[in-house]
Amino acid sequence: QGLRGESFDDDGGRPVLSFFHPAASSSDDGYSPTSRVSRMGLASPSWDRMSDLVPHDPEHELEWSIVADSIEEDELQKLREFHSLVQDLEAHPACRKKPWHRQAQSLLRFLRARDGDILKAEKMFRDMLDWRHSFNVEEKVHSWRRELERGRTRRARLVKRYGVETEPCQDKYGIPVRLIRLGVADSGGSIREIGKDIPLLDSLSKLEWTHEQIRKAIFKHRKLIRGQFQIIDVGDYGHVPNWAGRMWTHIRVGPDMYKVFDANYPETVRKVFIIRTSWKVQQGWQLVKPLLPERTKKKLKLWGSSASAWVQELRSEMVPGQELPGFLTCDSEEAFQSAMPRGGIVPEGAAGHSQGNFEENDEMLAHSPTSAASPLFHHPVGKKTASSGSFPCQMLLAVGMALTATALGVSASWSPTGS
């Protein structure tokens, strides 16, 4: 008789039910927590040793054995206590869609976010589930992804054109690397045109995807992987004006979104590179660095304007031979001009009325200011060595980056290997 289990979510965030038989198909590679290989324990040699130390949960035995084999005994004991406290959540609407309360890796993220305090972790975890249900995360993310793919609303096209986040490659674990080109972003213009909800929803969509990929990598490599590798580029490349003003806007509007991320998506990153900073930014960083937790300081790395300083360590996070964008490995003008995403100043009025949330037909699309053919969608490429604006803004940037890094989930446990 088949064994009923839950595999990874579909695009809508809903559990995908599957049945596992002794004669599993050749596509069963053991990368999901309930694949036949996983269920039989063949990929988990430590299970015999761990089975007495973890909760009895046949559908999640591989996940528990991976986690138990990756952490210290005292932390495992706290995790078991935490697990026992939240088993009453099985009927919670969020847990009916995905068994959050049974996932060892998910529970561990929240335990570490509260420095091992079980009661605080429990409250954070319950609050997260309530938020997911009340905000209707899965349905909203699924709807936004469809809208973005169709590209028939102005707001979707604006996000595609002026968005500054991308996944240029995968790291050594197969997890997509997140590149955020903050230095060419116009968050103020985006909020003016499409409001705050869509930028937040777009970020939530990326976070949902990121954590799905982290979990897949954990089962693929049979080891605990503590988040994604991220690169935040704050350089002033010249083709997007008013660097200082835009950076100040990022610092001013960012905390509202970061609060949501911090409360509901802990342990998102294992390491963050902040690149193209000036020596003044680094001086400011030295001032705020003592105020940060040690675990945060170990995950954050600030680099100057020269790619030669970081490229070796960057490559150590990738599979050997991984191709990287030119501007991440050298400082040539050609590399700067070809850097993607390009970002840019969002044209005033580009979203039209209703913040660009209505679908346009083919005729409207052809004449839309957000179409690819519109001159509003093209900006000249300036020639300027990447730098980091005025001194007052640089000091604020250093403080802002520290707060941002903490909010992005850098406050999780860390090890030099990221494992």
N, C-alpha and C positions, 0 to 999 in steps of 0.2 A: 504494500500500500504506500502511496506517495506521502511525502512529508510536506506539510503546508508551511510556507515561510514568506518573508517579505524581502524583496530585493531593493535596489536603489530606486529612488523616486523617478517618476517621469517628469516631463517639463512642468507639469502642473503641481508638482509637489505631493502627488498622491501615491500611496504605497502601491507597488506593482506586485500582485499576488502571483506566486509561481508554485509549481509542484516538482519535487525532486524524486526521481526514481533511481534504482540501482544502475540502470542503463542510461545514464545521463548523456546528453548530446555532446558532440565534440566542441561545441561552443562554450561549454561549462569550463571556464579556466580557473575557477576557484577564487576569483577576485571579489566576489560578493560575499557577505557574511553568511549566507545560507546556501551557497553552492554545494554540490554533492561532495566535492573535494574537501570543502571546509567542514561539512557536516560529519564526514567520516573521520575527521581529525588527522587525515594524512598530512596536512600542511601545518599541523600544530604539534610538533613532537613534545612540547612542554606540557601538553594538556594533562597527562597522567600526574605530573607533579603539581599542577595548578588546580586540578579539579576540586580538591578539598579546601582551597583557599578562596574560591569565588562562588557567587550565587549559582544555584543550579538553574540554568536557563538554556535548554538544548538549542534553541534557535539562535542564541548569541554566544555559544561556548567559545568559538574561535576569537571573537572580539574580546571577550574577557581574558582569554589566555594570552593574547597579544599584549593587552594592557598590563596584566599581572606580571608578565615577564619583563616589562619595560620600566617598572617603577619600584620604589623601595617598599619594604614590607609595611612600614608605618603608614605610608600614603595609601597603600592598598587596603589596609584596615579601615581608614577613614572613608575610602570610596565604598566599601561594603556597607558601612553604617549609613552613608548618604543614600545609597541604593535602597536600603531597607525603609528609609523614611519617606521615599517618594513612590512606593508601590501602590499607594492608594490613588494614584493619578491615572490608572489604567483607563478609567472612564472619561478622563478629560478630553474634550473635543480635539485638542492638538495631538494628544497621544493616540487617539483613534486613527489619525491620519499617518502618524509615524510614531513608533514606540520609543520616544525620547527617554522615558523613565527606565528603560531596560538597556540602553546603549552605554556601555562602559566608557567609551571614548567621549561621548557627549557629556556624561555626568562628570568625568574628570576635568573637562574644560571649565565647568562652572565651579568645581571644588578648588581648582587652582586660581581661578579669578578672584576667589575670596580667601586666598592664602591658607587654604586648608581648614578654614572655619566651617564646620559642617552645617551649623544652623544658618549662617549667613548665605552659604551656598544653596541651601534648600530654599530660602526665601527668594534668592535671585532666580533660581530655576523655576519656581512656581510663577513668579512674576513674568518670566519669559514666555511660559506657556499661555498665561492669560493674555499677554500682549499679542502673541501669534493668533490666538482665536479672535480677539476683539478687532485687531487690525485686518484680519482675513488675509494673512501673508501669502499663502499658496495661491489663492485665486487671483489676487492683485498682481503678483509677480507673473503668473501665467498669462494673464490678460495683457500686461505691459510687454512681455516678450513677443506676443503675437502682433501687437500694434507696432512694435519696433521692426519686426520682420517685414510686415506689410508696407510700412513707410508711407502710409496715405494720410497721416496727420502731420501738421507742420511741426508740432512739438517733437514727434519721433524723428523727423528729418533734421531738426535743429540739434537734438542730442547726438545723432550720428555725425553731423558735420562738425560740431564744436566740442564734442566730448574729448576728454584728454586722458582717458584710461584705456588700456589695451593689454593684451596678453601676447607679447612678441615671441615667446618660446615657452618650453617647459623646463622645469628644474630637474635635478638628478633623480628625483622620485617620480617624475611624470606629472607633477602638479604645475598648472599654468603659473608662470611668473606674472605678477601684476606690475605694470608700469603706469605711473601716474605723473603726467607732465604738468605739474602745478604751475610752473613758470610761464606757460602759454595759455592758461585757463582764464576764462572770464565768468566766474561764478555769479558776480553781480548782474551781468547781462542775462545770464540764463534764468536767474530767479525773476528778474524784471519781466521777461517774455513768457515763461511757462510756469512760474510760481515755484514754491518750495517742494510740493508733493512729488512731482515727477523726478527731480534730481535725487530725492530720497528713495523713491521707488526703484530708480535705475541702480542706485548703489545697493539696495537690498537684493535686487536680482543678481548682482555680481557676487554678493556675499553668500547667497544661497548656493550658487554655482560653485564657488570656491570651497565651501565646506563639503559639498558632495564629492569634489575631486580629492580633497584631503582624505576623506574616508575611503574612497576607492584605492588611493595609494597605500593606505595603511594595510588594507587586506591584500593588496598585490605584493607588497614587500614584507608582510608579516612582521611589521614593527611599528611602534608608535612614532608618528611624525607630527611635530608640534607646530603645524601651521605652514603658511605660504611664505615664499620669498618675494618681497616687494621692493620696488625702486621708485623713489619720489624725486623727480627732476625739478629743481627750483631755479634753473638757469634762466637768464635774460638773453634770449637769442636775437633780439632786435626787431623781429617782424611783427610782434604784438606789442603795441605801445602801452605806456603807463604801468610798467612792472610793479612799482612800489604801491600804487593805488590798488591794483588788483590783488597783490599779496595781502594788503591790509584788509580787503574785503573777505578773502579766504579766512583770515584769522577771526574776523568779526562774525561771519555767518556759519562757520564750520561747527562750533560747539553744539548747536542744536541737533545736527545730524549725528555727531560723534557720540552724544549721549545715548541715542538709540542703538548705535553699533556696540558701544561698550556694555550696555545692559543685556543685549540679546545675542551677541556674536563674540564671546570671549575666545581667546587663543586662536585668533585668525592668522597671525603671522609668527614666524619663527625668527626672521631677520629682516631688517629694513635698511636699505641704503638710501641716504639722502645725498644727492649728487649736485655738482655745479654750485657749491656754496662758496662765498668769498671768505677771506681770512677774518673779516669783521663779523660775519655770521658765526664763524667758529669761535671767535672770542665771546660772543653773546652766549653761545652754547656752553662754554666753560662756566659761565656765571650761573646758568640754570641747572646744569648737570648735577651738582651736589644735592639738589632738591628732589631728584628722581629716585625711585627704588632701584636697587642694584640690578635686579633682573631686567628692568627696562633699559638701563644703560648698556647692558651686555648685548641686547638685541639691536640697538640703534647704532648706526655708523654714519657719521658725517664726513663727506669727502669734498675736496676743493674742486677747482675747475679743470684739473688735468685727469683724463681718463686713465693714464698710465698708473695712477695711484691706486685705483680700485679694480682694474681689469683682471688682475690675477686672482684676487679673492672672488670676484664675480664669476669667473670661469670655474672656480672650485665648487660652486653651487649648481653647475650644469653638468650634463653628461658630456664626456670628452667629444670634442669636435662640434659642439652645438654652435650653430650660426647665430650671431647676435647683431642687432642693429648697429650700423656704423658709428653713430654718435655716442654709443655706450663704450666703444673700444678705442676711439681716436678723437682728435680735436680739430679736424680739418673743416674748412668752410663748406666743402661739399657734403660732408657728413651732417653738419648742422642743418643745411638747407633741405636735406632729404629726410630729416628726423620726422617721425610720425608717432602719435597724431599731431597735426599742426596746431590745433586749437584756434585761437583768434578771438577778436572782438565780435560779440553777437550783435548784429544790426538791430537798431531800435525799430520796433514794429514788425519784425520778421515773423512773429508768431500770429499776427493778426488778432482778431477778437477771440474771446473765450480762451485765451492762452493756448491757442492752437490745438484744441482737443477734438475738433470735428474732422471727419474724414473728407477728403477732397476727391472729386471725380477726375477722370483723365484730362479734361479740358482745364479744370482749375489747377491740376498739377503742372501742366505745361506753362502756365503763367504765374506760378507761385514764386514769391521771392525766396523760398527755401528750396527751389529746384536746383539741380547741379549746374544748370545753364545760366542761372542768375548771377550777375556781376557782384551781387551782395555776398555771394558765397566764395569769392576769390579775393585774396589779399596779397599784396606784393611781398616778396621775400627780402627782408633787409639783410645787410651785411654787418655783422657785429660779433665780436668775440663773446662767448657766453659769460655772463657775470651775474651779480646779484645786487642791483639797485642801491638806493640811498641808505646811509648808515642808520637813521632812526628806524626805518622799516626793517633793516637787517636784524636789529636787536629784537624787534617785535617778532620777527620771523623765527628767531631762535627759540623764543618762549613759546610761540604758537606751535612749532614743530614738536617741542617736548610734550605739550598737552595733547596734540594730535596723535603722536606716537602711542601715548598711554591709552587714548581712547580707541585706537585701532586694534587693541588687543596685545600690545607688546608686553603688557604686564604679566604675561604667563611665564611659567618656568622655562628655563633655558639650559641648553648644554652645548658645548663647542661643536658637536657634530649635528646638532639640530634633531637629534633622535630621542 
